[in-house]
Amino acid sequence: MLKNDMDIVNVRLREDDGAVVIVDQTRLPNRLEYLELDQAEQMYQAIKKLQVRGAPAIGIFAAFSMYVLSRSWRDCLRQEFLRHFHETADYLNSSRPTAVNLSWALKRMGRVLEEHPELSPEQLLPLLKREALRIQEEDIAMCRAISEHGCSLLRDGMGVITHCNAGPLATSRYGTAQGPFYLAHERGVDIRVFADETRPLLQGARLTAFELQRAGVDVTLICDNMASLVMKNGWVDMCFVGCDRMAMNGDFANKIGTSGLAILAHHYGVPVYTLMPTSTIDRSCPDGAHIVIEERDPEEIRSLHYCEPMAPAGVKCFNPAFDVTDHSLLAGIITEKGICRPPFTESLAALFAEEEKE
């Protein structure tokens, strides 16, 4: 894990419960800054601007946000409280359309109200806080389990390539796609990680390389267009990537560039695994064609990370935040419950059938 002086809690409640405290991920790796947010507009912008990012972290943040905001409506009549709650949940949910954990967490918080129709707003507050903390605690446990299952595939001397950021900053504690790297390092398993820089927002360079280097993991940063050469050289044995939304056939949305990386890996015979909690699987989504892809500000390509623009002013830009990787490119789906193998329509259905029995 991260060294003690950098063991960052990315999302938490302020001590007085009056605000959500987050690490501003847009300021890393050069500055570690925290934001205290207590207004719906601030929370919306934090998600939109990627000050908080990573599907599980966004879900945790949304849950804490709804609790903090609910405190400001505690003196309302129940019907007015419900109206404020649902309008605000819809507003936050509109900030980013692709990552399913956002809507999943908001629905969980909403169910607290549905399950206790007899309670006043004041009486609901401790239950909302408990549910938000439970979402975070569950994610910590899920990340540990995902990391264990992923680590079981790693051996001494392996090279692994990853894309974007799915470590502690994006989730809780170990992370998902990065979690196995931390466990392997702790257990003395010698692996080499190649981290794509992940254009245009450079999450791999700014966040993944930052986290892994601080933890002492052997990490090499590469530009996205170097992945093919690294694989051709025989330096990569596996590809581990995160997931923001998975369809029930195994198609999945992740940061833009994931699909291209999976296609390259398939060409070079490198097995591809996506790692995520089961909450990221959208049971209402049959396949990747039904996943809505967020498009972002063209300035992220033209000028955001440069001292001056690196493209002609006004040039047209296409800036999708995610792409969809076809299930046929996947060797497996690693969740907290184990590793699902093809055919994914069967293994995912079996996973949820087992969950319902429990």
Secondary structure as UniProt FT lines:
FT   HELIX           4..6
FT   STRAND          11..13
FT   TURN            15..16
FT   STRAND          20..23
FT   HELIX           25..27
FT   TURN            28..30
FT   STRAND          34..37
FT   HELIX           40..48
FT   TURN            49..50
FT   HELIX           55..71
FT   TURN            72..75
FT   HELIX           78..93
FT   TURN            94..95
FT   HELIX           100..115
FT   TURN            117..118
FT   HELIX           121..151
FT   TURN            152..153
FT   TURN            156..157
FT   STRAND          159..162
FT   TURN            168..170
FT   TURN            173..174
FT   HELIX           179..186
FT   TURN            187..188
FT   STRAND          192..196
FT   TURN            199..202
FT   HELIX           204..208
FT   HELIX           209..215
FT   STRAND          219..222
FT   HELIX           224..226
FT   HELIX           227..232
FT   TURN            233..234
FT   STRAND          238..241
FT   STRAND          245..246
FT   TURN            248..249
FT   STRAND          252..255
FT   TURN            256..257
FT   HELIX           258..268
FT   STRAND          272..275
FT   HELIX           278..280
FT   TURN            283..284
FT   HELIX           288..290
FT   HELIX           299..302
FT   TURN            303..305
FT   TURN            313..314
FT   STRAND          322..325
FT   HELIX           327..329
FT   STRAND          332..335
FT   TURN            336..337
FT   STRAND          338..340
FT   HELIX           344..357
//
